[in-house]
Amino acid sequence: MAVDPRGADLKRFLAEDPGGPVVMLNLLRFRPDGGRASYLEYVRRFREQSARFGAEVLYVGDGSTALVAEPGQAWDTVLIVRYPSRQAFSDMVRDPAYSKITSLRTGALVEAVLQATVPWSETVPQSEDGPEERTNGG
């Protein structure tokens, strides 16, 4: 299973660029034999390398109780990173200094989802007391 973007993936990613910042969703499943430790080292080095490209880690956390998921769909960790543009992300991935640390990420993971997100153009309605209550559990 692929855990790193390939050339064709990056071309499609850039071709579908709606413009503006991009927030990347990372769903991560670690190898049982030291994957988490390797990924922690990758994140330490990633923060050093990615700052040059304007990346900002918005959230990182361990997966917990999966309320709605098929067996095997629970993830070890969620990482959310904002980049100023898709081009900035692509430039970072192709950077020789960044390329030197990707083996830490690749070796740490059994499975991953790396998905670009696009912000909603409409605002989410809120009640006077805060965010609108959801009755469907979501």
N, C-alpha and C positions, 0 to 999 in steps of 0.2 A: 504494500500500500504506500502511495506517495505521501511524503510529509513536507516536501519542499516544492515551491513553484518551479515550473519548467519554462523554457523559452516561449513555447506556444501559449502557455498560460499567461505570461506577462504581456505578450502581444495582444491577446484578447482583452486583458485587464485594461490596457492603455486605449485600445480601440473603443471600448465601451465607457470611456471616461465622460461623466456628465459635467466635469469641471468642479473646482473647489476642493476643500479638504476631503479626505477619506478616512474612515474609521474602520480598522481591520479587526475582525473577530477571530480569535484563535481558540479553538477547542482542542485540548491536548490530552493524550493518553500516553503515560510514561512506560518505558521498559521496566520490568520488575527488578532488574539487576543494576541499580544505580542510575536509572534514567532521570529521576528527580534531581539528584545531585548534579548531574551533567547539565540539566536544563537551568538550574540555578546559576551555574557558572556562565552559561550562555547569556542569561538575562543580565548578569553583572557586566559582561563585556558588550552586550547589545546596547545597554544604556550609554556606554562610552562612545560607541561607534554611531549610533542612531541620532544622537544630538546634532551632529553635523548636517543632518538631513531634515531637521525640524520635527522629529518624532517625539511624541509625548505619550508615556504609558498612562492611560486613564484609569485602568483597573487591572488588578491581578488577584486571583483568589482560588482556593481549592473548591472543587465540586463537593457538594454535600448531598442531601437527600434529593433524589430525582422523583418528582411528583408525577410527571407525565413523561414516560420514556419507555421504549421497548427494551427488552433485555439487551445489555451490551451497549446501550446508548448513553450511559452516564460517563462523564468526563472527569479526569483527575484535576484539571486546572482550566480556568478561563483567563485569557489575557486579552485586553482591549487596548489597542494602540491607535492614536490619531496621527496622521501625516498631513502636511500642508497640501499635498496633491498626490495623485496616483503616480505622476512622474517622479516625485521625491522618493516614493517607495521603490519604484523601479530602479532609480539611480542608486539607492542604497543597496539593493539586492545585487546589483552588478559591480559594486565597488570592491576593489581588490582587498582592502583592509577588512571589510565586512565579510567577504568570502572566506577569510581565514578562520572565522569563528563559527561558520555554519555547520561544521562537522559536529560541534557540541550539540546543536539542536537536532540534527539528523540522527545522531547516535542515541539521543535521549528518548526519542519518540517511537512508539509502536504505530500510532495512528494520530492524525491531526485533521482539523478543518481550518482552513485559512480563507476567510470570506470577507470581501469588501462590502461595506454597507453604505447606503445612500440615505441622508436624512429626509424625513418626511417634509413635504412642503407646507402642509397644513398643520396648524397647532392642535394639540390634543386638548379637548375641553376639560375644564376644571370647575369644580363646585366652589362655592364661597369658602368651604372648610378645607379645601386642598384638592388633590387629584381626584378625579371622578372615580367613584366606586365601581368595581367590575363585578358583575353577578355571574359571569361564566367561569370564574376561577382563574383567569389569565391576567 
